[in-house]
Amino acid sequence: MAKAAPGLAELRASLKRKNYLPVYLVHGEEDLLLEESVAAIVNAALPDDERSFNLDIVDCAEVDARDITARASSLPMMGERRVVVARNIERLNAKDLEVLTAYSERPSESTLLVLSGRKADLRKKPFAGLHSQGAECACGPLTDNKLPGWIADRVQERGASIDDEAVALLAARIGSSLRELDSEITKILVFIGDRKSIAAVDVASVGGFSREFTPFNLQDAVGAGDLQKALTILDHMIDETAEVPFIVWALTDYFGLLWRLHHLVKRHGGGEDRDGFKLTKAWAWKRQYYLDAMKKYPVDRIEGIFRIMADADIGSKSGSHAGTRDHLHVMLIRIMSGPTKSSSHSA
């Protein structure tokens, strides 16, 4: 199995050790990571007062490879090194790639040439060679399992912390766009002021949800079996621009927690097991609330609910449901009006 290409974290670590390379390939469709990777190289290699002399940023849609390599071959002026950034490398033609390949085989020792763009064909030279040499920084979209870590790290870089529930809520509400997530983090940090920790209620408040009608209030109403209250909260959330995937996430997260609690309690022997609740990070003051909800929603009923929510999510993406509000009402009624006792087959 091929080793994953280094990302921004690995690039920064290498630059911190001053392991500069003569040619870098920085590519991928995640614009924010692309910009920050290029900026990391420039910031590490050039002091601010040298950039007017020794930094060239060119667009491959406007210049050819001969211009790029001529700039890269020039000696630095009043400094130790030059940096040449060639953007939009997907606009290079076959002849340009030949010229850059020849340069990359005998690069200037005093220049860092950065080839950056959304797409790079790693089967072609010079990209194939840079890939094999470890001179590549991949900036593709983050997978769902890496997104929480990125959010937590981003907040930490800004001198604060964020709890797991807030991370999950933020990812569900904004999606996987790092630029939009970064913008939302900025808003939340302004909102919390001098506080240094972000909680889920902060994410909900900045997202436009009133304190009475957050995803967590919806979870509480569903857990308590109060259908009318759950529908009221749901309507307010829809009015406050909550979309189907976000609401489905809130309920999936809740029933996922109940499902884990069922199995932990069974494993540890009885509903009074404290370790089981600790492992799920459930709040101690809500312990009895969860135990009561587990009686309403046994394991096989929860598994049926997962299927209901999956159908709702797929239906919303296929456009087969004309009215979002009615669609979500039906989903919630199906979830909360099912059998209260476990049976061998869930509807």
Buried (B, 14 or more C-beta within 10 A) or exposed (E): EEEEBBBBEBBBEBBEEEEBBBBBBBBBEBEBBBBBBBEBBBBBBBEEEBBEEBBBBBEBEEBBBEBBBEBBBBEBEEBEBBBBBBBBBEBBEEEBBBBBBEBBEEBBEBBBBBBBBBEBEBEEBBBBBBBEEEBBBBBBEBEEEEBBEBBBEBBEEBEBEBBEBBBBBBBBBBBBBBEEBBEBBEEBBEEBEEEEEBBBBBBBBBBEBEEEBBBBBBBBBBBBBBBEBBBBBBBBBBEBEBBBBBBBBBBBBBBEBBBBBBEBBEEBEEBEBEEBBEBBEBEEEEBEBBBEBBEBBBBBBBEBBBEBBEEBBEBBEEEEBEEBEEBBBBBBBBBBEBEEEEEEEBE
